[in-house]
Amino acid sequence: MTSTPTEIAPAAPSPLRRLLPGAPAGREARGSTLLRHLAVAVFAGTLVVLVTNQLAPYQNLQVARVCAFLCVTAGHTVLVGLNGQLSLGHGALMATGAYTVALTQQALDERAVRGWWTLPASLLVAVAVTALGGLVVGLAAARLRGPYLAGVTLAVATLVPAVTTIFTGVFNGEQGLRFPAQTPPAALGAYFQPERWLAWIALGAALLTMLLLANLVRSRFGRSLRAVRDDEVAARLAGIPVARTQVLAFVVSAACAGLGGGVYAMLTATVAPGKFPLDLSLFLLMAIVIGGLGSLPGAVWGAVLLVALQDLPGLLTEHLSLSAGLAQRLEGNLALAVFGLILIVVMLAAPGGLQGGVRAVGARLRRAVRRRPATRRSPDR
């Protein structure tokens, strides 16, 4: 009796094996992922552009602010959620990008250099400067963990505002800097809403950030980030340069914060230390936790919450007859109190954040839909 040889299926590569040098790259999967991300970005961009055509000027500014904060929260969630490094200094990195754009725009205007390309050039300079700052902070924090890392980033959050108030000849102290405002191109017409143009610029920056980060998360580098977060020893044994990965995570996150800060400064053509208080870094951290750590859609939730809660005190004082003293106290403390309350509720109800809760509800609905046809086909007894 002859026995036929059996074919043994190759074992699927483990997640650790996928991180080793020489692992299969999966070019087809990467290509399909890129196309899917491009399609989502085009659809989202078209939808938001159509919506902005129907909004009032102030509402378009709100959309622009959400997009500016989205650049920051998306990069922040990559650092904290995917790589596990705690940062309390992203408000300062955002301020660095804003001041860089203001100084660059002022320098170009003084030399009578004008054109559509000046703003993208200023934003690129802001990204480069904050990426360099992220490199410095990342190198300093590469061997630090937990409260020590938080302390270093908190020192950055206090250092940047101090620098802007000390060197008044460059940063103009508490009054801040002003630079020429962005105007819509003449091709859009003389009556085109300037706030809508600002919203489109901010939307382009946010979509570019999300597209690049979405592909970065799915790349080998993204898997390295998660491996270092989960187990540094195993990642080091797999050949992953742990320190370099952590430093690069800081660089990427800082660059996103600089872009968001530059866009945020563009909205009002002014920048001052008061726009980037110390508690902004805390707001940014709470926003990504509420939205869902390590989730780019969760960063969208966080950006929306940041803008909505910052405007909450103003809405209350506008619709309620409050004294000047009470209104001032609400303006300084209400947003932080409401943010903290939302954080507690979300962590109790959905530990994975708002995006995790949405995924859980979606999974339950899919299971319910799958069970219903099976129940209908079952014979009656």
C-alpha positions as semicolon CSV with decimal commas, in nm:
position;residue;x (nm);y (nm);z (nm)
1;M;0,000;0,000;0,000
2;T;0,153;0,325;-0,114
3;S;0,098;0,640;0,074
4;T;0,056;0,965;-0,110
5;P;0,269;1,249;0,017
6;T;0,072;1,518;0,186
7;E;0,143;1,881;0,125
8;I;0,217;2,082;0,432
9;A;0,082;2,435;0,418
10;P;0,337;2,696;0,515
11;A;0,279;2,848;0,852
12;A;0,148;3,201;0,856
13;P;0,412;3,449;0,962
14;S;0,373;3,567;1,317
15;P;0,353;3,938;1,394
16;L;0,706;3,918;1,533
17;R;0,830;3,750;1,214
18;R;0,680;4,031;1,006
19;L;0,907;4,274;1,189
20;L;1,228;4,084;1,119
21;P;1,456;4,194;0,835
22;G;1,374;4,008;0,515
23;A;1,012;3,942;0,606
24;P;0,763;3,943;0,316
25;A;0,666;4,297;0,237
26;G;0,317;4,237;0,101
27;R;0,331;4,492;-0,180
28;E;-0,017;4,409;-0,307
29;A;-0,164;4,458;0,040
30;R;0,019;4,789;0,079
31;G;-0,104;4,904;-0,260
32;S;-0,465;4,820;-0,183
33;T;-0,437;4,990;0,157
34;L;-0,298;5,306;-0,001
35;L;-0,577;5,313;-0,260
36;R;-0,838;5,262;0,011
37;H;-0,694;5,544;0,219
38;L;-0,683;5,771;-0,086
39;A;-1,045;5,693;-0,165
40;V;-1,152;5,769;0,193
41;A;-0,954;6,095;0,190
42;V;-1,108;6,207;-0,141
43;F;-1,458;6,120;-0,022
44;A;-1,413;6,295;0,313
45;G;-1,257;6,601;0,150
46;T;-1,535;6,630;-0,106
47;L;-1,800;6,594;0,162
48;V;-1,646;6,861;0,386
49;V;-1,600;7,101;0,092
50;L;-1,967;7,063;0,001
51;V;-2,066;7,123;0,363
52;T;-1,852;7,436;0,392
53;N;-2,037;7,586;0,096
54;Q;-2,352;7,590;0,311
55;L;-2,199;7,718;0,635
56;A;-2,177;8,067;0,780
57;P;-1,834;8,233;0,817
58;Y;-1,802;8,154;1,189
59;Q;-1,899;7,790;1,130
60;N;-1,634;7,760;0,860
61;L;-1,379;7,890;1,110
62;Q;-1,493;7,617;1,348
63;V;-1,433;7,357;1,077
64;A;-1,087;7,504;1,020
65;R;-1,008;7,488;1,392
66;V;-1,116;7,123;1,406
67;C;-0,885;7,046;1,112
68;A;-0,595;7,229;1,278
69;F;-0,640;7,036;1,602
70;L;-0,683;6,713;1,405
71;C;-0,327;6,748;1,273
72;V;-0,208;6,764;1,635
73;T;-0,427;6,490;1,785
74;A;-0,349;6,249;1,500
75;G;0,024;6,282;1,556
76;H;-0,021;6,273;1,933
77;T;-0,217;5,948;1,927
78;V;0,060;5,786;1,722
79;L;0,314;5,878;1,990
80;V;0,105;5,799;2,298
81;G;-0,130;5,530;2,170
82;L;0,088;5,336;1,927
83;N;0,430;5,386;2,083
84;G;0,333;5,424;2,449
85;Q;0,529;5,744;2,519
86;L;0,355;6,001;2,737
87;S;0,391;6,363;2,628
88;L;0,269;6,669;2,816
89;G;0,443;6,915;2,585
90;H;0,248;6,904;2,261
91;G;0,089;7,241;2,330
92;A;0,440;7,389;2,326
93;L;0,522;7,210;1,999
94;M;0,202;7,351;1,855
95;A;0,310;7,699;1,966
96;T;0,650;7,644;1,805
97;G;0,487;7,575;1,471
98;A;0,262;7,879;1,506
99;Y;0,548;8,116;1,586
100;T;0,756;7,971;1,303
101;V;0,480;8,042;1,051
102;A;0,436;8,395;1,188
103;L;0,809;8,476;1,173
104;T;0,844;8,327;0,824
105;Q;0,542;8,515;0,692
106;Q;0,670;8,840;0,843
107;A;1,013;8,790;0,689
108;L;0,865;8,721;0,345
109;D;0,632;9,020;0,369
110;E;0,916;9,255;0,468
111;R;1,105;9,148;0,157
112;A;0,792;9,197;-0,059
113;V;0,787;8,826;-0,140
114;R;0,428;8,733;-0,209
115;G;0,244;8,454;-0,383
116;W;0,027;8,152;-0,325
117;W;0,331;7,943;-0,236
118;T;0,434;8,150;0,067
119;L;0,189;7,979;0,304
120;P;0,285;7,620;0,205
121;A;0,650;7,722;0,236
122;S;0,588;7,867;0,583
123;L;0,406;7,552;0,691
124;L;0,693;7,336;0,563
125;V;0,938;7,546;0,763
126;A;0,717;7,502;1,070
127;V;0,708;7,125;1,018
128;A;1,088;7,114;0,982
129;V;1,151;7,327;1,292
130;T;0,914;7,130;1,514
131;A;1,045;6,800;1,378
132;L;1,392;6,916;1,483
133;G;1,252;7,006;1,824
134;G;1,092;6,663;1,845
135;L;1,428;6,508;1,760
136;V;1,594;6,694;2,048
137;V;1,318;6,601;2,294
138;G;1,313;6,244;2,167
139;L;1,688;6,203;2,214
140;A;1,665;6,345;2,565
141;A;1,370;6,122;2,654
142;A;1,488;5,803;2,480
143;R;1,599;5,643;2,808
144;L;1,319;5,783;3,024
145;R;0,992;5,618;3,113
146;G;0,674;5,702;3,303
147;P;0,681;6,013;3,523
148;Y;1,037;6,101;3,419
149;L;0,934;6,121;3,053
150;A;0,625;6,321;3,148
151;G;0,846;6,557;3,348
152;V;1,077;6,624;3,052
153;T;0,788;6,700;2,817
154;L;0,622;6,916;3,084
155;A;0,945;7,114;3,108
156;V;0,920;7,177;2,733
157;A;0,561;7,297;2,782
158;T;0,679;7,558;3,033
159;L;0,998;7,653;2,848
160;V;0,847;7,763;2,516
161;P;0,606;8,027;2,661
162;A;0,889;8,157;2,880
163;V;1,114;8,201;2,576
164;T;0,846;8,399;2,391
165;T;0,805;8,640;2,683
166;I;1,178;8,681;2,755
167;F;1,294;8,753;2,398
168;T;1,047;9,031;2,332
169;G;1,254;9,172;2,046
170;V;1,182;8,859;1,842
171;F;0,845;8,736;1,969
172;N;0,693;9,069;2,088
173;G;0,616;8,934;2,436
174;E;0,256;8,889;2,547
175;Q;0,123;9,092;2,253
176;G;0,250;8,834;2,009
177;L;0,305;8,861;1,635
178;R;0,086;8,961;1,344
179;F;0,132;8,871;0,981
180;P;-0,065;8,921;0,656
181;A;-0,393;8,732;0,648
182;Q;-0,464;8,476;0,379
183;T;-0,706;8,589;0,106
184;P;-0,887;8,366;-0,144
185;P;-0,743;8,348;-0,497
186;A;-0,895;8,586;-0,749
187;A;-1,013;8,288;-0,954
188;L;-1,269;8,206;-0,684
189;G;-1,440;8,540;-0,727
190;A;-1,448;8,868;-0,541
191;Y;-1,730;8,757;-0,312
192;F;-1,581;8,424;-0,209
193;Q;-1,594;8,381;0,168
194;P;-1,243;8,415;0,321
195;E;-1,337;8,185;0,610
196;R;-1,433;7,914;0,362
197;W;-1,092;7,946;0,198
198;L;-0,924;7,908;0,537
199;A;-1,136;7,600;0,605
200;W;-1,025;7,448;0,274
201;I;-0,658;7,510;0,353
202;A;-0,695;7,357;0,699
203;L;-0,887;7,065;0,551
204;G;-0,607;6,998;0,304
205;A;-0,350;6,994;0,584
206;A;-0,565;6,761;0,796
207;L;-0,633;6,519;0,509
208;L;-0,265;6,507;0,417
209;T;-0,173;6,437;0,779
210;M;-0,432;6,164;0,816
211;L;-0,337;6,003;0,484
212;L;0,033;5,992;0,566
213;L;-0,023;5,865;0,921
214;A;-0,277;5,603;0,811
215;N;-0,021;5,453;0,575
216;L;0,256;5,492;0,833
217;V;0,053;5,299;1,090
218;R;0,010;5,009;0,846
219;S;0,377;5,005;0,745
220;R;0,671;4,817;0,895
221;F;0,750;5,125;1,102
222;G;0,397;5,121;1,246
223;R;0,436;4,758;1,345
224;S;0,768;4,847;1,508
225;L;0,594;5,119;1,710
226;R;0,341;4,871;1,844
227;A;0,606;4,608;1,913
228;V;0,813;4,855;2,118
229;R;0,503;4,963;2,307
230;D;0,400;4,606;2,390
231;D;0,738;4,460;2,486
232;E;1,069;4,640;2,444
233;V;1,276;4,331;2,523
234;A;1,102;4,116;2,261
235;A;1,124;4,399;2,008
236;R;1,497;4,437;2,072
237;L;1,546;4,060;2,030
238;A;1,357;4,081;1,700
239;G;1,614;4,328;1,573
240;I;1,411;4,645;1,614
241;P;1,617;4,952;1,714
242;V;1,406;5,051;2,013
243;A;1,567;5,388;2,086
244;R;1,563;5,496;1,723
245;T;1,199;5,393;1,686
246;Q;1,101;5,598;1,991
247;V;1,294;5,903;1,870
248;L;1,136;5,880;1,525
249;A;0,793;5,857;1,686
250;F;0,865;6,186;1,864
251;V;0,982;6,343;1,538
252;V;0,668;6,239;1,348
253;S;0,437;6,351;1,628
254;A;0,617;6,684;1,670
255;A;0,599;6,752;1,296
256;C;0,223;6,698;1,303
257;A;0,192;6,931;1,602
258;G;0,394;7,197;1,420
259;L;0,171;7,171;1,114
260;G;-0,140;7,202;1,330
261;G;0,003;7,501;1,513
262;G;0,092;7,672;1,187
263;V;-0,258;7,620;1,048
264;Y;-0,408;7,741;1,376
265;A;-0,203;8,063;1,357
266;M;-0,310;8,113;0,995
267;L;-0,677;8,130;1,093
268;T;-0,639;8,463;1,274
269;A;-0,303;8,579;1,130
270;T;-0,187;8,634;1,488
271;V;0,002;8,432;1,745
272;A;0,055;8,504;2,114
273;P;0,152;8,304;2,426
274;G;-0,205;8,326;2,556
275;K;-0,328;8,110;2,268
276;F;-0,116;7,819;2,388
277;P;-0,158;7,797;2,767
278;L;-0,003;7,524;2,976
279;D;-0,330;7,335;3,008
280;L;-0,354;7,299;2,628
281;S;-0,116;7,003;2,647
282;L;-0,345;6,844;2,904
283;F;-0,647;6,906;2,681
284;L;-0,469;6,742;2,388
285;L;-0,384;6,435;2,596
286;M;-0,738;6,400;2,729
287;A;-0,878;6,446;2,378
288;I;-0,694;6,146;2,234
289;V;-0,781;5,932;2,538
290;I;-1,150;6,019;2,505
291;G;-1,144;5,966;2,130
292;G;-0,956;5,637;2,153
293;L;-0,582;5,590;2,205
294;G;-0,393;5,467;1,901
295;S;-0,690;5,523;1,670
296;L;-0,681;5,784;1,395
297;P;-1,063;5,804;1,381
298;G;-1,044;5,859;1,756
299;A;-0,823;6,161;1,687
300;V;-1,112;6,308;1,487
301;W;-1,344;6,270;1,788
302;G;-1,081;6,436;2,006
303;A;-1,038;6,733;1,772
304;V;-1,413;6,792;1,757
305;L;-1,436;6,780;2,136
306;L;-1,148;7,025;2,175
307;V;-1,320;7,289;1,963
308;A;-1,666;7,227;2,107
309;L;-1,558;7,247;2,471
310;Q;-1,338;7,551;2,418
311;D;-1,645;7,737;2,292
312;L;-1,874;7,609;2,569
313;P;-1,801;7,888;2,823
314;G;-1,863;8,154;2,560
315;L;-2,196;7,998;2,464
316;L;-2,309;7,983;2,827
317;T;-2,215;8,342;2,904
318;E;-2,384;8,453;2,583
319;H;-2,718;8,284;2,651
320;L;-2,723;8,317;3,031
321;S;-2,723;8,643;3,222
322;L;-2,410;8,587;3,430
323;S;-2,203;8,837;3,620
324;A;-1,866;8,939;3,480
325;G;-1,675;8,764;3,760
326;L;-1,864;8,436;3,720
327;A;-1,827;8,448;3,343
328;Q;-1,452;8,494;3,379
329;R;-1,424;8,200;3,620
330;L;-1,630;7,981;3,387
331;E;-1,414;8,075;3,092
332;G;-1,103;7,960;3,273
333;N;-1,230;7,641;3,441
334;L;-1,551;7,512;3,281
335;A;-1,392;7,352;2,977
336;L;-1,138;7,163;3,189
337;A;-1,407;7,046;3,432
338;V;-1,637;6,925;3,153
339;F;-1,345;6,758;2,977
340;G;-1,254;6,574;3,296
341;L;-1,613;6,465;3,352
342;I;-1,640;6,334;2,995
343;L;-1,311;6,149;3,040
344;I;-1,441;5,972;3,352
345;V;-1,772;5,878;3,189
346;V;-1,609;5,752;2,870
347;M;-1,349;5,546;3,057
348;L;-1,624;5,380;3,261
349;A;-1,862;5,320;2,971
350;A;-1,612;5,260;2,688
351;P;-1,251;5,200;2,801
352;G;-1,145;5,204;2,437
353;G;-1,267;5,560;2,394
354;L;-1,546;5,687;2,174
355;Q;-1,408;5,511;1,868
356;G;-1,380;5,187;2,065
357;G;-1,742;5,226;2,172
358;V;-1,850;5,283;1,811
359;R;-1,665;4,968;1,704
360;A;-1,826;4,766;1,984
361;V;-2,175;4,884;1,887
362;G;-2,103;4,809;1,521
363;A;-1,983;4,458;1,607
364;R;-2,298;4,390;1,808
365;L;-2,519;4,510;1,523
366;R;-2,336;4,287;1,275
367;R;-2,375;3,986;1,503
368;A;-2,744;4,062;1,544
369;V;-2,791;4,086;1,166
370;R;-2,612;3,754;1,112
371;R;-2,822;3,574;1,371
372;R;-3,155;3,698;1,236
373;P;-3,153;3,504;0,904
374;A;-3,034;3,191;1,085
375;T;-3,323;3,224;1,329
376;R;-3,573;3,262;1,047
377;R;-3,446;2,949;0,866
378;S;-3,460;2,731;1,178
379;P;-3,759;2,484;1,158
380;D;-4,040;2,509;1,409
381;R;-4,057;2,229;1,659
